Amino acid sequence: MRFQPASFRPAFGRVLTITIALIALGALIGFVVADDVAGLLRSGWWLLLLAAVTWALYWKPAVEVLEHEVTVRNPLSTWHVPWPAIERIDTKWALTLYTPRGRIEAWAAPASGRYTVFTLGPEDTRVSETARLAGSIRPGDTLSSESGAAANQIRRHWEQLRDDGLLDVPLEPGSLRRTPNTRTIAVLSVLVALSLLGLVL
């Protein structure tokens, strides 16, 4: 079967980001309509900062399951994890990949609460074999959860690579790496500075 890339982002995060952005936009328009330049300079940057932080925390993060690696995009940094570097996959608190450089938690794939078990259907527990190593599955492993959907996709491809003997290869230098999200950091830093400056204007 041909590999199908997949990307996972929590739907709640997108709804929250759009809601906060609309609230911030409405407030900015209010300052303009009221011709309140002082208020706009004092509070406008804080509104933009709020929208930017919400975007960085809840819209930008993602888990991308690619043919050559798993990419974990967190708010301030991005991990590139080749398949042979994945030692174990866990979903206790969030999707977590264990690698030679430690564990990598995915901001975009939090685990469900314990009460999720009361709303599960048969389809929600049709997970891969490595999710059942302890004999039962966690709420974070269920397919209806953010962590479980991403973990299941990763586990199934990881198991296929394992069975084909493609994980028993040395890691290429630099293939398992963490890179800072420099644009996000720069934008947030500028908005923080302008917001603080607005307080003294």
SEVO-519867 format. One line per field, with one value per atom (N, C-alpha, C, O): chain; atom name; x, y, z. Coordinates in nm, 3 decimals, always signed. Example, Ala and Ser with C-alpha at 12.3 -4.5 7.8 and 13.67 -1.06 7.14 Angstrom:
torke <- (A A A A A A A A) .
voti <- (N CA C O N CA C O) .
u <- (+1.319 +1.230 +1.320 +1.424 +1.285 +1.367 +1.290 +1.341) .
v <- (-0.569 -0.450 -0.330 -0.332 -0.225 -0.106 +0.003 +0.114) .
w <- (+0.780 +0.780 +0.780 +0.846 +0.708 +0.714 +0.787 +0.804) .
***
This chain:
torke <- (A A A A A A A A A A A A A A A A A A A A A A A A A A A A A A A A A A A A A A A A A A A A A A A A A A A A A A A A A A A A A A A A A A A A A A A A A A A A A A A A A A A A A A A A A A A A A A A A A A A A A A A A A A A A A A A A A A A A A A A A A A A A A A A A A A A A A A A A A A A A A A A A A A A A A A A A A A A A A A A A A A A A A A A A A A A A A A A A A A A A A A A A A A A A A A A A A A A A A A A A A A A A A A A A A A A A A A A A A A A A A A A A A A A A A A A A A A A A A A A A A A A A A A A A A A A A A A A A A A A A A A A A A A A A A A A A A A A A A A A A A A A A A A A A A A A A A A A A A A A A A A A A A A A A A A A A A A A A A A A A A A A A A A A A A A A A A A A A A A A A A A A A A A A A A A A A A A A A A A A A A A A A A A A A A A A A A A A A A A A A A A A A A A A A A A A A A A A A A A A A A A A A A A A A A A A A A A A A A A A A A A A A A A A A A A A A A A A A A A A A A A A A A A A A A A A A A A A A A A A A A A A A A A A A A A A A A A A A A A A A A A A A A A A A A A A A A A A A A A A A A A A A A A A A A A A A A A A A A A A A A A A A A A A A A A A A A A A A A A A A A A A A A A A A A A A A A A A A A A A A A A A A A A A A A A A A A A A A A A A A A A A A A A A A A A A A A A A A A A A A A A A A A A A A A A A A A A A A A A A A A A A A A A A A A A A A A A A A A A A A A A A A A A A A A A A A A A A A A A A A A A A A A A A A A A A A A A A A A A A A A A A A A A A A A A A A A A A A A A A A A A A A A A A A A A A A A A A A A A A A A A A A A A A A A A A A A A A A A A A A A A A A A A A A A A A A A A A A A A A A A A A A A A A A A A A A A A A A A A A A A A A A A A A A A A A A A A A A A A A A A A A A) .
voti <- (N CA C O N CA C O N CA C O N CA C O N CA C O N CA C O N CA C O N CA C O N CA C O N CA C O N CA C O N CA C O N CA C O N CA C O N CA C O N CA C O N CA C O N CA C O N CA C O N CA C O N CA C O N CA C O N CA C O N CA C O N CA C O N CA C O N CA C O N CA C O N CA C O N CA C O N CA C O N CA C O N CA C O N CA C O N CA C O N CA C O N CA C O N CA C O N CA C O N CA C O N CA C O N CA C O N CA C O N CA C O N CA C O N CA C O N CA C O N CA C O N CA C O N CA C O N CA C O N CA C O N CA C O N CA C O N CA C O N CA C O N CA C O N CA C O N CA C O N CA C O N CA C O N CA C O N CA C O N CA C O N CA C O N CA C O N CA C O N CA C O N CA C O N CA C O N CA C O N CA C O N CA C O N CA C O N CA C O N CA C O N CA C O N CA C O N CA C O N CA C O N CA C O N CA C O N CA C O N CA C O N CA C O N CA C O N CA C O N CA C O N CA C O N CA C O N CA C O N CA C O N CA C O N CA C O N CA C O N CA C O N CA C O N CA C O N CA C O N CA C O N CA C O N CA C O N CA C O N CA C O N CA C O N CA C O N CA C O N CA C O N CA C O N CA C O N CA C O N CA C O N CA C O N CA C O N CA C O N CA C O N CA C O N CA C O N CA C O N CA C O N CA C O N CA C O N CA C O N CA C O N CA C O N CA C O N CA C O N CA C O N CA C O N CA C O N CA C O N CA C O N CA C O N CA C O N CA C O N CA C O N CA C O N CA C O N CA C O N CA C O N CA C O N CA C O N CA C O N CA C O N CA C O N CA C O N CA C O N CA C O N CA C O N CA C O N CA C O N CA C O N CA C O N CA C O N CA C O N CA C O N CA C O N CA C O N CA C O N CA C O N CA C O N CA C O N CA C O N CA C O N CA C O N CA C O N CA C O N CA C O N CA C O N CA C O N CA C O N CA C O N CA C O N CA C O N CA C O N CA C O N CA C O N CA C O N CA C O N CA C O N CA C O N CA C O N CA C O N CA C O N CA C O N CA C O N CA C O N CA C O N CA C O N CA C O N CA C O N CA C O N CA C O N CA C O N CA C O N CA C O N CA C O N CA C O N CA C O N CA C O N CA C O) .
u <- (+0.084 +0.000 +0.088 +0.184 +0.057 +0.136 +0.117 +0.005 +0.228 +0.222 +0.146 +0.167 +0.057 -0.019 +0.023 -0.002 +0.086 +0.121 -0.004 -0.114 +0.015 -0.098 -0.052 +0.063 -0.141 -0.111 -0.221 -0.340 -0.180 -0.275 -0.265 -0.158 -0.378 -0.391 -0.524 -0.624 -0.526 -0.652 -0.752 -0.719 -0.874 -0.978 -1.012 -1.039 -1.011 -1.041 -0.946 -0.986 -0.819 -0.720 -0.748 -0.728 -0.795 -0.827 -0.949 -0.952 -1.049 -1.169 -1.132 -1.177 -1.051 -1.010 -0.931 -0.953 -0.838 -0.756 -0.841 -0.822 -0.935 -1.022 -1.108 -1.128 -1.157 -1.240 -1.161 -1.208 -1.041 -0.958 -0.919 -0.917 -0.887 -0.849 -0.965 -0.943 -1.086 -1.203 -1.230 -1.267 -1.212 -1.231 -1.127 -1.161 -1.002 -0.896 -0.922 -0.905 -0.965 -0.995 -1.110 -1.104 -1.213 -1.326 -1.284 -1.330 -1.197 -1.150 -1.066 -1.079 -0.981 -0.900 -0.987 -0.964 -1.088 -1.181 -1.253 -1.279 -1.286 -1.353 -1.268 -1.320 -1.139 -1.049 -1.045 -1.045 -1.041 -1.034 -1.162 -1.158 -1.277 -1.406 -1.423 -1.478 -1.375 -1.386 -1.278 -1.276 -1.190 -1.079 -0.995 -0.947 -0.978 -0.901 -0.758 -0.724 -0.678 -0.540 -0.458 -0.380 -0.476 -0.401 -0.434 -0.345 -0.563 -0.603 -0.551 -0.513 -0.551 -0.500 -0.352 -0.308 -0.274 -0.130 -0.101 -0.004 -0.185 -0.162 -0.206 -0.138 -0.318 -0.375 -0.371 -0.384 -0.352 -0.357 -0.252 -0.281 -0.130 -0.023 -0.052 -0.017 -0.117 -0.153 -0.256 -0.252 -0.348 -0.448 -0.382 -0.414 -0.289 -0.217 -0.131 -0.119 -0.071 +0.010 -0.077 -0.037 -0.196 -0.288 -0.323 -0.322 -0.354 -0.387 -0.268 -0.284 -0.148 -0.028 +0.008 +0.047 -0.006 +0.024 -0.074 -0.036 -0.201 -0.302 -0.272 -0.282 -0.234 -0.195 -0.076 -0.076 +0.026 +0.148 +0.120 +0.180 +0.028 +0.001 -0.099 -0.089 -0.197 -0.310 -0.335 -0.410 -0.274 -0.293 -0.169 -0.180 -0.054 +0.069 +0.112 +0.157 +0.101 +0.149 +0.081 -0.037 +0.161 +0.109 +0.200 +0.316 +0.145 +0.223 +0.206 +0.095 +0.317 +0.313 +0.383 +0.501 +0.307 +0.360 +0.398 +0.312 +0.528 +0.580 +0.650 +0.674 +0.680 +0.739 +0.879 +0.918 +0.954 +1.092 +1.110 +1.215 +1.007 +1.021 +0.886 +0.785 +0.886 +0.773 +0.818 +0.920 +0.742 +0.774 +0.679 +0.557 +0.737 +0.658 +0.679 +0.785 +0.576 +0.585 +0.521 +0.399 +0.604 +0.559 +0.563 +0.612 +0.512 +0.504 +0.637 +0.640 +0.745 +0.871 +0.980 +1.087 +0.956 +1.058 +0.993 +0.878 +1.069 +1.021 +1.122 +1.242 +1.071 +1.155 +1.136 +1.024 +1.247 +1.247 +1.298 +1.414 +1.208 +1.239 +1.232 +1.122 +1.346 +1.342 +1.289 +1.301 +1.232 +1.167 +1.260 +1.217 +1.386 +1.472 +1.504 +1.551 +1.479 +1.509 +1.398 +1.418 +1.282 +1.170 +1.186 +1.182 +1.203 +1.220 +1.088 +1.063 +1.004 +0.877 +0.780 +0.821 +0.651 +0.547 +0.451 +0.400 +0.427 +0.342 +0.237 +0.254 +0.126 +0.017 -0.039 -0.157 +0.042 -0.010 -0.066 -0.179 +0.015 -0.028 -0.049 -0.136 +0.031 +0.023 +0.101 +0.172 +0.088 +0.170 +0.316 +0.362 +0.389 +0.529 +0.613 +0.583 +0.716 +0.809 +0.938 +0.999 +0.978 +1.103 +1.213 +1.199 +1.322 +1.431 +1.565 +1.568 +1.674 +1.806 +1.838 +1.925 +1.771 +1.794 +1.688 +1.675 +1.615 +1.514 +1.374 +1.354 +1.278 +1.140 +1.097 +1.142 +1.009 +0.959 +0.808 +0.741 +0.753 +0.609 +0.549 +0.605 +0.435 +0.368 +0.260 +0.162 +0.279 +0.181 +0.046 -0.059 +0.050 -0.072 -0.155 -0.265 -0.103 -0.174 -0.185 -0.122 -0.265 -0.284 -0.370 -0.451 -0.352 -0.431 -0.569 -0.588 -0.663 -0.798 -0.803 -0.713 -0.906 -0.924 -0.971 -1.008 -0.968 -1.004 -1.151 -1.188 -1.236 -1.379 -1.414 -1.530 -1.313 -1.337 -1.388 -1.463 -1.348 -1.385 -1.536 -1.585 -1.610 -1.755 -1.826 -1.946 -1.753 -1.815 -1.757 -1.782 -1.680 -1.612 -1.705 -1.794 -1.681 -1.747 -1.648 -1.529 -1.693 -1.603 -1.491 -1.379 -1.519 -1.418 -1.304 -1.192 -1.331 -1.229 -1.116 -1.009 -1.137 -1.035 -0.965 -0.894 -0.986 -0.918 -0.780 -0.755 -0.692 -0.560 -0.456 -0.487 -0.335 -0.227 -0.181 -0.218 -0.102 -0.062 +0.025 +0.011 +0.113 +0.202 +0.128 +0.182 +0.006 -0.074 -0.132 -0.181 -0.129 -0.189 -0.085 -0.117 +0.040 +0.145 +0.118 +0.158 +0.051 +0.022 -0.107 -0.147 -0.171 -0.294 -0.419 -0.525 -0.411 -0.526 -0.475 -0.354 -0.566 -0.525 -0.565 -0.661 -0.489 -0.518 -0.620 -0.640 -0.683 -0.773 -0.700 -0.760 -0.571 -0.494 -0.461 -0.412 -0.488 -0.464 -0.586 -0.575 -0.703 -0.825 -0.822 -0.767 -0.882 -0.874 -0.952 -0.930 -1.042 -1.118 -1.043 -1.088 -0.930 -0.850 -0.745 -0.706 -0.699 -0.596 -0.468 -0.407 -0.428 -0.304 -0.318 -0.225 -0.434 -0.453 -0.455 -0.400 -0.520 -0.526 -0.386 -0.352 -0.306 -0.169 -0.082 -0.005 -0.095 -0.013 -0.044 +0.047 -0.170 -0.207 -0.146 -0.097 -0.148 -0.088 +0.062 +0.116 +0.127 +0.272 +0.304 +0.395 +0.231 +0.258 +0.242 +0.325 +0.138 +0.114 +0.226 +0.269 +0.273 +0.383 +0.513 +0.594 +0.533 +0.653 +0.657 +0.763 +0.543 +0.537 +0.567 +0.634 +0.518 +0.544 +0.693 +0.750 +0.754 +0.899 +0.978 +1.077 +0.935 +1.000 +0.992 +1.092 +0.874 +0.857 +0.938 +0.979 +0.961 +1.040 +1.190 +1.270 +1.227 +1.368 +1.430 +1.552 +1.349 +1.400 +1.433 +1.477 +1.411 +1.445 +1.584 +1.639 +1.642 +1.773 +1.885 +1.973 +1.881 +1.984 +2.036 +1.961 +2.164 +2.218 +2.156 +2.123 +2.141 +2.087 +2.189 +2.308 +2.143 +2.231 +2.259 +2.168 +2.383 +2.415 +2.326 +2.312 +2.268 +2.185 +2.043 +1.964 +2.007 +1.870 +1.769 +1.655 +1.811 +1.727 +1.768 +1.873 +1.684 +1.726 +1.608 +1.492 +1.644 +1.547 +1.586 +1.700 +1.491 +1.519 +1.423 +1.304 +1.473 +1.385 +1.294 +1.334 +1.173 +1.082 +1.114 +1.047 +1.217 +1.273 +1.172 +1.169 +1.091 +0.994 +0.891 +0.856 +0.843 +0.746 +0.807 +0.746 +0.928 +0.996 +1.018 +1.000 +1.058 +1.083 +0.955 +0.955 +0.847 +0.720 +0.671 +0.630 +0.676 +0.631 +0.719 +0.670 +0.849 +0.941 +0.914 +0.912 +0.892 +0.862 +0.731 +0.723 +0.629 +0.500 +0.508 +0.442 +0.587 +0.606 +0.673 +0.631 +0.777 +0.847 +0.755 +0.755 +0.676 +0.585 +0.474 +0.431 +0.428 +0.325 +0.376 +0.306 +0.499 +0.557 +0.583 +0.567 +0.624 +0.646 +0.516 +0.515 +0.406 +0.276 +0.233 +0.155 +0.284 +0.246 +0.304 +0.250 +0.416 +0.480 +0.451 +0.500 +0.371 +0.338 +0.226 +0.185) .
v <- (-0.119 +0.000 +0.125 +0.135 +0.219 +0.340 +0.426 +0.441 +0.483 +0.564 +0.694 +0.760 +0.730 +0.853 +0.949 +0.921 +1.061 +1.159 +1.210 +1.210 +1.252 +1.303 +1.416 +1.419 +1.509 +1.622 +1.633 +1.617 +1.659 +1.664 +1.799 +1.839 +1.866 +1.991 +1.984 +1.940 +2.027 +2.023 +2.124 +2.241 +2.079 +2.168 +2.277 +2.391 +2.245 +2.345 +2.463 +2.578 +2.435 +2.541 +2.640 +2.760 +2.589 +2.678 +2.764 +2.883 +2.703 +2.780 +2.888 +3.002 +2.853 +2.949 +3.063 +3.180 +3.031 +3.134 +3.232 +3.353 +3.180 +3.267 +3.355 +3.473 +3.297 +3.373 +3.488 +3.602 +3.459 +3.562 +3.668 +3.787 +3.626 +3.722 +3.816 +3.936 +3.764 +3.847 +3.945 +4.060 +3.899 +3.987 +4.101 +4.217 +4.064 +4.165 +4.264 +4.384 +4.212 +4.299 +4.394 +4.512 +4.342 +4.426 +4.538 +4.651 +4.505 +4.607 +4.713 +4.832 +4.671 +4.767 +4.859 +4.980 +4.802 +4.884 +4.983 +5.096 +4.939 +5.027 +5.149 +5.261 +5.129 +5.243 +5.339 +5.461 +5.282 +5.365 +5.445 +5.565 +5.378 +5.446 +5.558 +5.664 +5.532 +5.632 +5.739 +5.833 +5.726 +5.820 +5.833 +5.940 +5.718 +5.713 +5.668 +5.551 +5.762 +5.729 +5.686 +5.591 +5.753 +5.719 +5.576 +5.499 +5.543 +5.408 +5.303 +5.193 +5.340 +5.246 +5.218 +5.104 +5.324 +5.307 +5.234 +5.158 +5.257 +5.196 +5.050 +4.966 +5.020 +4.885 +4.803 +4.681 +4.869 +4.798 +4.689 +4.580 +4.718 +4.618 +4.497 +4.384 +4.521 +4.408 +4.317 +4.195 +4.378 +4.298 +4.215 +4.098 +4.278 +4.203 +4.093 +3.984 +4.122 +4.021 +3.904 +3.788 +3.932 +3.825 +3.736 +3.613 +3.797 +3.719 +3.637 +3.522 +3.697 +3.627 +3.510 +3.403 +3.530 +3.422 +3.307 +3.190 +3.341 +3.236 +3.159 +3.036 +3.230 +3.163 +3.071 +2.957 +3.119 +3.040 +2.915 +2.810 +2.928 +2.816 +2.716 +2.596 +2.765 +2.679 +2.659 +2.569 +2.741 +2.723 +2.664 +2.568 +2.719 +2.677 +2.534 +2.464 +2.488 +2.353 +2.245 +2.253 +2.145 +2.036 +1.916 +1.927 +1.801 +1.678 +1.634 +1.606 +1.627 +1.588 +1.453 +1.438 +1.356 +1.221 +1.208 +1.198 +1.208 +1.206 +1.074 +0.995 +1.050 +0.921 +0.903 +0.791 +1.012 +1.001 +1.041 +1.015 +1.107 +1.151 +1.189 +1.198 +1.212 +1.273 +1.413 +1.429 +1.513 +1.651 +1.697 +1.694 +1.739 +1.787 +1.938 +1.984 +2.013 +2.160 +2.208 +2.202 +2.254 +2.311 +2.464 +2.517 +2.536 +2.681 +2.750 +2.838 +2.713 +2.785 +2.705 +2.760 +2.578 +2.497 +2.384 +2.348 +2.328 +2.217 +2.103 +2.123 +1.985 +1.864 +1.788 +1.772 +1.742 +1.655 +1.518 +1.503 +1.420 +1.289 +1.182 +1.142 +1.133 +1.023 +0.896 +0.877 +0.810 +0.690 +0.601 +0.552 +0.578 +0.492 +0.551 +0.480 +0.682 +0.745 +0.724 +0.751 +0.677 +0.659 +0.525 +0.419 +0.534 +0.414 +0.368 +0.248 +0.464 +0.431 +0.546 +0.661 +0.515 +0.615 +0.605 +0.497 +0.717 +0.717 +0.826 +0.923 +0.810 +0.908 +0.938 +0.974 +0.925 +0.943 +1.084 +1.100 +1.185 +1.325 +1.391 +1.477 +1.349 +1.400 +1.302 +1.217 +1.313 +1.230 +1.259 +1.373 +1.154 +1.168 +1.066 +0.946 +1.113 +1.026 +1.015 +1.116 +0.892 +0.869 +0.843 +0.756 +0.917 +0.910 +0.904 +0.919 +0.883 +0.886 +1.019 +1.025 +1.127 +1.259 +1.294 +1.410 +1.196 +1.221 +1.217 +1.177 +1.258 +1.252 +1.383 +1.491 +1.372 +1.487 +1.487 +1.397 +1.588 +1.597 +1.688 +1.793 +1.648 +1.724 +1.811 +1.762 +1.942 +2.037 +2.021 +2.046 +1.980 +1.973 +1.847 +1.834 +1.755 +1.628 +1.593 +1.498 +1.668 +1.636 +1.511 +1.477 +1.445 +1.326 +1.366 +1.476 +1.275 +1.298 +1.272 +1.208 +1.321 +1.297 +1.156 +1.082 +1.119 +0.983 +0.950 +0.834 +1.054 +1.030 +1.003 +0.977 +1.010 +0.979 +0.837 +0.810 +0.747 +0.605 +0.585 +0.485 +0.678 +0.660 +0.698 +0.673 +0.757 +0.800 +0.729 +0.768 +0.624 +0.556 +0.460 +0.399 +0.449 +0.350 +0.243 +0.258 +0.138 +0.030 +0.078 +0.026 +0.177 +0.226 +0.295 +0.299 +0.351 +0.430 +0.346 +0.399 +0.215 +0.130 +0.037 -0.054 +0.061 -0.021 +0.036 +0.094 +0.019 +0.079 -0.025 -0.144 +0.020 -0.068 -0.160 -0.141 -0.259 -0.361 -0.304 -0.347 -0.209 -0.156 -0.069 -0.039 -0.027 +0.049 -0.042 +0.005 -0.174 -0.271 -0.354 -0.460 -0.307 -0.387 -0.412 -0.516 -0.319 -0.336 -0.414 -0.434 -0.458 -0.536 -0.454 -0.508 -0.324 -0.235 -0.102 -0.076 -0.021 +0.107 +0.221 +0.210 +0.329 +0.448 +0.535 +0.520 +0.627 +0.722 +0.799 +0.833 +0.828 +0.901 +0.821 +0.877 +0.690 +0.606 +0.594 +0.551 +0.632 +0.614 +0.702 +0.811 +0.653 +0.722 +0.852 +0.934 +0.872 +0.996 +1.108 +1.222 +1.075 +1.176 +1.234 +1.170 +1.355 +1.419 +1.336 +1.312 +1.291 +1.214 +1.077 +1.029 +1.013 +0.878 +0.871 +0.778 +0.970 +0.970 +0.982 +0.911 +1.075 +1.093 +0.972 +0.924 +0.922 +0.807 +0.684 +0.610 +0.662 +0.545 +0.551 +0.450 +0.669 +0.685 +0.658 +0.592 +0.710 +0.691 +0.545 +0.488 +0.486 +0.347 +0.251 +0.161 +0.268 +0.175 +0.179 +0.075 +0.299 +0.306 +0.258 +0.192 +0.291 +0.246 +0.094 +0.034 +0.031 -0.115 -0.176 -0.279 -0.114 -0.165 -0.156 -0.248 -0.043 -0.028 -0.128 -0.184 -0.150 -0.248 -0.388 -0.460 -0.427 -0.561 -0.578 -0.689 -0.470 -0.475 -0.461 -0.464 -0.446 -0.434 -0.301 -0.292 -0.198 -0.068 +0.027 +0.140 -0.019 +0.065 +0.034 +0.111 -0.079 -0.121 -0.060 -0.130 +0.070 +0.141 +0.255 +0.311 +0.291 +0.400 +0.534 +0.556 +0.621 +0.754 +0.837 +0.837 +0.908 +1.000 +1.120 +1.169 +1.167 +1.282 +1.402 +1.441 +1.459 +1.577 +1.550 +1.644 +1.423 +1.394 +1.411 +1.452 +1.379 +1.404 +1.540 +1.553 +1.640 +1.775 +1.860 +1.833 +1.962 +2.059 +2.196 +2.239 +2.265 +2.397 +2.498 +2.469 +2.615 +2.717 +2.777 +2.792 +2.811 +2.881 +3.030 +3.106 +3.070 +3.204 +3.313 +3.417 +3.292 +3.396 +3.417 +3.530 +3.307 +3.318 +3.389 +3.479 +3.350 +3.412 +3.561 +3.643 +3.595 +3.736 +3.818 +3.928 +3.766 +3.839 +3.861 +3.971 +3.756 +3.769 +3.866 +3.943 +3.861 +3.951 +4.096 +4.183 +4.124 +4.261 +4.310 +4.424 +4.224 +4.264 +4.286 +4.376 +4.206 +4.228 +4.364 +4.440 +4.393 +4.520 +4.639 +4.737 +4.629 +4.738 +4.753 +4.864 +4.640 +4.647 +4.717 +4.800 +4.683 +4.748 +4.896 +4.981 +4.926 +5.066 +5.145 +5.262 +5.079 +5.146 +5.188 +5.281 +5.119 +5.153 +5.286 +5.350 +5.328 +5.452 +5.569 +5.680 +5.545 +5.654 +5.742 +5.839) .
w <- (+0.000 +0.000 +0.000 +0.077 -0.085 -0.094 +0.030 +0.081 +0.079 +0.199 +0.172 +0.071 +0.265 +0.254 +0.365 +0.482 +0.330 +0.434 +0.505 +0.450 +0.629 +0.708 +0.796 +0.840 +0.822 +0.909 +1.015 +0.985 +1.139 +1.250 +1.322 +1.367 +1.331 +1.407 +1.483 +1.427 +1.609 +1.683 +1.629 +1.611 +1.603 +1.550 +1.649 +1.610 +1.779 +1.881 +1.872 +1.891 +1.844 +1.837 +1.725 +1.741 +1.614 +1.502 +1.534 +1.503 +1.596 +1.634 +1.734 +1.722 +1.834 +1.935 +1.874 +1.907 +1.783 +1.720 +1.640 +1.649 +1.562 +1.483 +1.575 +1.547 +1.684 +1.779 +1.840 +1.844 +1.889 +1.950 +1.848 +1.879 +1.725 +1.621 +1.589 +1.569 +1.584 +1.555 +1.670 +1.646 +1.793 +1.908 +1.904 +1.925 +1.877 +1.871 +1.757 +1.774 +1.642 +1.529 +1.561 +1.528 +1.626 +1.664 +1.758 +1.745 +1.855 +1.948 +1.877 +1.907 +1.784 +1.709 +1.625 +1.619 +1.562 +1.483 +1.573 +1.534 +1.695 +1.790 +1.823 +1.829 +1.843 +1.870 +1.751 +1.768 +1.629 +1.510 +1.492 +1.465 +1.507 +1.491 +1.594 +1.564 +1.716 +1.822 +1.812 +1.893 +1.715 +1.696 +1.823 +1.858 +1.889 +2.014 +1.982 +1.999 +1.937 +1.898 +2.019 +2.010 +2.130 +2.251 +2.296 +2.331 +2.295 +2.333 +2.237 +2.277 +2.109 +2.007 +2.027 +2.019 +2.055 +2.075 +2.206 +2.216 +2.306 +2.437 +2.442 +2.502 +2.378 +2.390 +2.261 +2.265 +2.148 +2.020 +2.008 +1.958 +2.056 +2.045 +2.133 +2.098 +2.249 +2.336 +2.270 +2.285 +2.196 +2.124 +2.015 +1.995 +1.943 +1.840 +1.902 +1.846 +2.017 +2.086 +2.129 +2.115 +2.182 +2.222 +2.104 +2.116 +1.990 +1.871 +1.824 +1.784 +1.829 +1.783 +1.874 +1.827 +2.006 +2.100 +2.082 +2.084 +2.063 +2.041 +1.913 +1.911 +1.808 +1.682 +1.704 +1.657 +1.776 +1.797 +1.881 +1.860 +1.977 +2.068 +2.012 +2.037 +1.934 +1.900 +1.750 +1.713 +1.665 +1.521 +1.456 +1.379 +1.485 +1.419 +1.451 +1.360 +1.577 +1.609 +1.523 +1.492 +1.485 +1.402 +1.414 +1.453 +1.382 +1.367 +1.223 +1.178 +1.151 +1.011 +0.995 +1.026 +0.948 +0.929 +0.782 +0.695 +0.756 +0.620 +0.593 +0.685 +0.469 +0.432 +0.490 +0.522 +0.505 +0.552 +0.698 +0.757 +0.758 +0.896 +0.955 +0.884 +1.085 +1.153 +1.194 +1.261 +1.154 +1.189 +1.299 +1.283 +1.410 +1.524 +1.536 +1.577 +1.499 +1.504 +1.634 +1.651 +1.725 +1.850 +1.841 +1.741 +1.940 +1.928 +1.895 +1.809 +1.961 +1.943 +1.874 +1.845 +1.848 +1.781 +1.703 +1.728 +1.610 +1.526 +1.532 +1.514 +1.557 +1.557 +1.427 +1.379 +1.371 +1.255 +1.302 +1.339 +1.300 +1.358 +1.250 +1.209 +1.202 +1.104 +1.169 +1.290 +1.089 +1.143 +1.226 +1.330 +1.185 +1.268 +1.405 +1.493 +1.424 +1.553 +1.654 +1.773 +1.610 +1.702 +1.775 +1.714 +1.907 +1.989 +2.050 +2.063 +2.087 +2.150 +2.129 +2.115 +2.128 +2.109 +2.226 +2.256 +2.292 +2.411 +2.399 +2.325 +2.473 +2.467 +2.606 +2.617 +2.711 +2.846 +2.867 +2.911 +2.835 +2.849 +2.714 +2.698 +2.618 +2.480 +2.394 +2.446 +2.264 +2.176 +2.208 +2.200 +2.243 +2.282 +2.206 +2.209 +2.140 +2.069 +2.150 +2.184 +2.181 +2.251 +2.149 +2.062 +2.160 +2.063 +2.137 +2.259 +2.065 +2.132 +2.198 +2.285 +2.158 +2.218 +2.323 +2.362 +2.367 +2.469 +2.411 +2.296 +2.492 +2.448 +2.384 +2.423 +2.287 +2.213 +2.224 +2.174 +2.290 +2.309 +2.202 +2.169 +2.150 +2.045 +2.105 +2.160 +2.094 +2.147 +2.077 +2.137 +1.950 +1.869 +1.895 +1.842 +1.977 +1.996 +2.144 +2.189 +2.219 +2.362 +2.379 +2.293 +2.491 +2.520 +2.571 +2.622 +2.557 +2.608 +2.758 +2.813 +2.823 +2.965 +2.994 +2.903 +3.120 +3.159 +3.132 +3.116 +3.127 +3.107 +2.961 +2.928 +2.874 +2.733 +2.714 +2.620 +2.802 +2.786 +2.787 +2.734 +2.846 +2.855 +2.724 +2.710 +2.630 +2.504 +2.384 +2.270 +2.407 +2.297 +2.223 +2.282 +2.092 +2.011 +1.967 +1.993 +1.903 +1.860 +1.768 +1.775 +1.684 +1.589 +1.661 +1.610 +1.778 +1.849 +1.904 +1.935 +1.917 +1.980 +1.880 +1.921 +1.753 +1.652 +1.623 +1.517 +1.719 +1.713 +1.672 +1.659 +1.651 +1.607 +1.719 +1.835 +1.684 +1.782 +1.893 +2.008 +1.863 +1.967 +2.067 +2.173 +2.035 +2.133 +2.239 +2.341 +2.216 +2.308 +2.382 +2.435 +2.386 +2.448 +2.596 +2.649 +2.663 +2.805 +2.828 +2.943 +2.720 +2.733 +2.717 +2.684 +2.740 +2.723 +2.668 +2.668 +2.621 +2.564 +2.657 +2.732 +2.650 +2.730 +2.657 +2.537 +2.731 +2.663 +2.553 +2.450 +2.575 +2.475 +2.351 +2.253 +2.353 +2.236 +2.146 +2.031 +2.196 +2.117 +1.993 +1.994 +1.887 +1.758 +1.755 +1.667 +1.850 +1.854 +1.926 +1.926 +1.988 +2.057 +1.963 +1.865 +1.994 +1.911 +1.912 +1.807 +2.032 +2.043 +1.979 +1.913 +1.998 +1.947 +1.796 +1.737 +1.732 +1.585 +1.526 +1.432 +1.581 +1.531 +1.563 +1.480 +1.687 +1.729 +1.644 +1.608 +1.613 +1.533 +1.394 +1.342 +1.334 +1.201 +1.205 +1.117 +1.309 +1.322 +1.353 +1.293 +1.444 +1.482 +1.366 +1.348 +1.288 +1.178 +1.076 +1.027 +1.043 +0.946 +1.010 +0.944 +1.139 +1.209 +1.215 +1.196 +1.242 +1.246 +1.110 +1.101 +1.004 +0.869 +0.836 +0.778 +0.872 +0.850 +0.933 +0.886 +1.057 +1.144 +1.084 +1.080 +1.038 +0.981 +0.854 +0.821 +0.782 +0.659 +0.686 +0.593 +0.813 +0.849 +0.813 +0.799 +0.797 +0.753 +0.868 +0.845 +0.991 +1.105 +1.159 +1.239 +1.116 +1.166 +1.084 +1.035 +1.070 +0.996 +1.083 +1.162 +1.068 +1.150 +1.109 +0.993 +1.208 +1.179 +1.103 +1.136 +1.004 +0.935 +1.026 +1.092 +1.029 +1.115 +1.082 +0.966 +1.185 +1.167 +1.124 +1.109 +1.104 +1.058 +1.171 +1.148 +1.294 +1.410 +1.465 +1.528 +1.442 +1.478 +1.525 +1.495 +1.600 +1.650 +1.597 +1.613 +1.535 +1.481 +1.544 +1.559 +1.582 +1.641 +1.534 +1.418 +1.573 +1.482 +1.489 +1.559 +1.416 +1.431 +1.396 +1.462 +1.294 +1.257 +1.367 +1.399 +1.423 +1.532 +1.651 +1.709 +1.688 +1.802 +1.776 +1.866 +1.653 +1.619 +1.626 +1.683 +1.569 +1.571 +1.714 +1.750 +1.796 +1.935 +2.013 +2.095 +1.988 +2.059 +2.023 +2.111 +1.895 +1.852 +1.913 +1.959 +1.914 +1.970 +2.120 +2.172 +2.191 +2.334 +2.358 +2.445 +2.280 +2.294 +2.266 +2.341 +2.158 +2.124 +2.228 +2.259 +2.283 +2.386 +2.512 +2.570 +2.552 +2.668 +2.642 +2.730 +2.518 +2.482 +2.486 +2.524 +2.447 +2.450 +2.589 +2.604 +2.691 +2.828 +2.875 +2.965 +2.812 +2.856 +2.764 +2.787 +2.660 +2.568 +2.626 +2.562) .
***
